[in-house]
Amino acid sequence: MKIGDVVRFTPKKDALIIGGMKDYRRMGTILGFDSYSATNETLIEVLWDTGSLDWILQSRVEVVCEGR
């Protein structure tokens, strides 16, 4: 994974409802990386197809199209 890659959100079956609201994120573009020090997991910053900008665990997305 690298900046510019297009990713698809791959939620668990029970993860589509977050805080009582349906999660409409599906596809997005990676804008940055960071790490979550408590668990040493990689976080990625994604601009989603909904127009929202958000951080998500790298393990919760898959690359659909690699950027240049």
N, C-alpha and C positions, 0 to 999 in steps of 0.2 A: 504494500500500500504506500502511496505517496500523494503529495499535494496535487490536486487536479483530477484525481481518479473519481469516477462516478461510482457510488456505492448504493446498495439496496439494504434497507432495514430488514432484519430477519428476527422478528420478535418471537418469543415463546408464545404458545397458544393463549396463556392467561395474561400476557403483557400488553394486549391491545387497549385495555382500559387503564388509564393512569390518572389517579386523583378524581375518579368519577367521570372523566372525559375520554372519548375515543381518541386514540393516537393515529393521526392521519399521515404521519411521515412515511414515505415509501422510498423515494430516490433522492440523492443529494450529491453534492460535490465536496470533497475534502479540502478544507482551508488551512488546517494546522494540526499539530500533535502536541500532546502533553502526557504526563504520567501521573497516576494516582498512587501516591507514596504509601498509603496504608496497605495496599494489596499488590503494589508493583505492576498494575495493569496499565495498558496504554489507552489513553483517551484520544479521540479525534474530534476536531471541530468541523461541523458539517453545515453547509447551507442547503436546507431541505427544499423539496419541490413545493412546500407550502409557503415558502418565503421566510421561514423562521431559521434562526441561527442557533445552534445548540451543540453541546458536548455529549458524546456517547461513547461507551466502551467499544473498542475496536472489535471485540469478539461478538458484538451484536449486529455487525454489518458484513456484507460480502461485496467484493469488487465486481462490478458489472462491465465497466469499460475503463481501461487504463488511459490516463492523460498522457500527453507527450513528454 
